[in-house]
Each structure stands twice: as structure tokens, then as C-alpha cells.
């Protein structure tokens, strides 16, 4: 009896681990529905967006302005400066290539740079059309959810059904949530506030739209 109870407990534990944070999502297996990629946050074509920005990393705060500028289709420049104009980092994203133009020593650490790079790539939502997509609904049916598969992780895109606005993105590995992107205060179909919170490292990025 003890062995049976132990086996049942282990099986239940393994099932729970396999479902992870996303066990409450219900997959839509209707093959007749055309699968589409999530709508880009910044749109397909734009000039630039300016955000008042605060980055908190390991207890240190960096405040300033972040500008995202589209140089050409699928070519983006992202620059973070202090409010006095001192450049903190300068990134370029072109197709699948990443170029570091400049970075102050506080951010010029390989692991931290890689994380911030991936955060910005997630917001730019470039080249999502080539990714494998699966559709889900959460059990309370408030959100439609799209899961996109990347090389070694998944991104889950939660769209609020009542407004059709992208509410959040969750970055996950092995069904464990690693990073949450919350989009709120929509103005003319664009989020006025974006919060990026990491769950495995002490990093938080707050973006508040100033103009576009």
C-alpha cells in the first residue's frame, strides 16, 4: 500500500511538473483555423518611439530616455541615454543580426547584455512569421494565447479578447516562466506603459511612452 501511494504521489508530481505554469491553458486543435503570428507591438512601419525609462538591475537604478527608431524594414536602432543626453547603450537589430554600437561598463557584461538584447527583440517582434505557432485559450476564456516556439524556449502571447489588445508576453523555458512583459494603458492602439520583469535574475525594465 505504501509503495502504491508513493508511486501515485510521484506520478502526480511528475504530471504537475510537466504541465508547469501553463497547465491551465487549453489548446485549440481546430485545424481549419488559419494560424497567424501576433500583431507587432510597434506595427510594421514606424518612424520612432520615445520612452521615459527606468532599468533596475541588481539593486541599481538607471533612469533616462529610450528611443526606438526604424531605419528600414526589419532594421531597428535602440538607444538608451540619460535625460542629460549621456549615452548608456546603443543597439541595432537587423533581421537576425545584432550589433552593439556602444555600451557603458555598467551594462557591458555578456550575460546582462544578452538578456537585455533578448528583451528588446521580444518587444520588436521581428521575424515571428517564420516560427511555429500553437493557439490556446486560458480556462476563464478572457484571453486568447499564442505560443511561438524558438530554438530552446517558448514565448506565450496573451491577447485580451474584449479589447483585442496584447496584454502580456511570457518568456518560458521547459514550461517555467522566466520573464513577463506587461502592456497596459493603451493609447491609439499602442501601450502607454510596458513593464518587463525577470523572475530568475534581479532585472526590471519600465517603459513609459512619451511620444511616437
QUIGIQUI-V459635 format. One record per residue. RES is the residue in one letter. OMEGA is omega in degrees with one decimal (* if undefined). Layout:
BEGIN
((RES | OMEGA) (RES | OMEGA))
END
This chain:
BEGIN
((X | 179.4) (X | 179.5) (X | 179.4) (X | 178.8) (X | 179.5) (X | 179.6) (X | 179.3) (X | 179.5) (X | -179.9) (X | 179.1) (X | 178.5) (X | 179.5) (X | 179.4) (X | 178.6) (X | 179.6) (X | 179.8) (X | -178.4) (X | 178.0) (X | 177.2) (X | -176.3) (X | -171.3) (X | -179.4) (X | -178.1) (X | 177.7) (X | 179.6) (X | -176.9) (X | 174.6) (X | -175.9) (X | 179.1) (X | -175.0) (X | -177.3) (X | -178.9) (X | 178.5) (X | -179.0) (X | 179.4) (X | 177.5) (X | 176.5) (X | 178.7) (X | -178.6) (X | -179.5) (X | -176.5) (X | -175.9) (X | -178.1) (X | -178.8) (X | 178.5) (X | 177.4) (X | 179.3) (X | 174.5) (X | 179.1) (X | -178.9) (X | 163.2) (X | -165.1) (X | 171.8) (X | 177.2) (X | 177.0) (X | -178.6) (X | -179.6) (X | 174.3) (X | 179.0) (X | -177.8) (X | 174.5) (X | -177.7) (X | 178.4) (X | -177.2) (X | 177.0) (X | 178.6) (X | 175.0) (X | -174.7) (X | 176.0) (X | -179.0) (X | 177.3) (X | 179.3) (X | 179.3) (X | 175.9) (X | -172.4) (X | 175.0) (X | -178.9) (X | -174.9) (X | 178.5) (X | 179.8) (X | 168.7) (X | 179.4) (X | 176.2) (X | 175.0) (X | 177.7) (X | -176.8) (X | 178.1) (X | 168.5) (X | -177.2) (X | -176.7) (X | 170.6) (X | 179.0) (X | -178.7) (X | -172.9) (X | 179.8) (X | -177.5) (X | 177.6) (X | 178.6) (X | 174.6) (X | 179.6) (X | -179.1) (X | 176.8) (X | 175.4) (X | -176.4) (X | -177.6) (X | 178.6) (X | -173.3) (X | 176.5) (X | -169.2) (X | -177.0) (X | -179.6) (X | 177.8) (X | -178.6) (X | -179.3) (X | -179.9) (X | 176.0) (X | -178.9) (X | 177.3) (X | -178.4) (X | 176.7) (X | 178.1) (X | 178.9) (X | -180.0) (X | 175.4) (X | -179.3) (X | 175.0) (X | 178.7) (X | -175.5) (X | -178.3) (X | -176.4) (X | 175.9) (X | -175.0) (X | 171.2) (X | -176.5) (X | 180.0) (X | 170.0) (X | 174.2) (X | -168.0) (X | 177.2) (X | 172.8) (X | 176.2) (X | -176.4) (X | 162.9) (X | -172.3) (X | 174.2) (X | 177.4) (X | 177.7) (X | -177.0) (X | 175.5) (X | -173.6) (X | -177.2) (X | 179.3) (X | 177.0) (X | 166.8) (X | 177.9) (X | -178.2) (X | -177.2) (X | 178.7) (X | 179.9) (X | -175.4) (X | -175.1) (X | -176.8) (X | -174.4) (X | 177.5) (X | 172.2) (X | -174.3) (X | 178.8) (X | 173.1) (X | 175.3) (X | 177.4) (X | -172.8) (X | 172.0) (X | -179.2) (X | 177.3) (X | 176.3) (X | -178.8) (X | 179.7) (X | -176.0) (X | 176.7) (X | 175.3) (X | 179.1) (X | -179.6) (X | -174.7) (X | 176.2) (X | -177.2) (X | 176.3) (X | -177.8) (X | 175.3) (X | 177.0) (X | -178.3) (X | 177.8) (X | -179.8) (X | 176.1) (X | 178.2) (X | 177.6) (X | -177.8) (X | 177.5) (X | -175.9) (X | -178.5) (X | 173.4) (X | -177.3) (X | -178.9) (X | 176.6) (X | 179.3) (X | 178.4) (X | -179.7) (X | 177.9) (X | -173.0) (X | 174.5) (X | 176.5) (X | 175.9) (X | *))
END
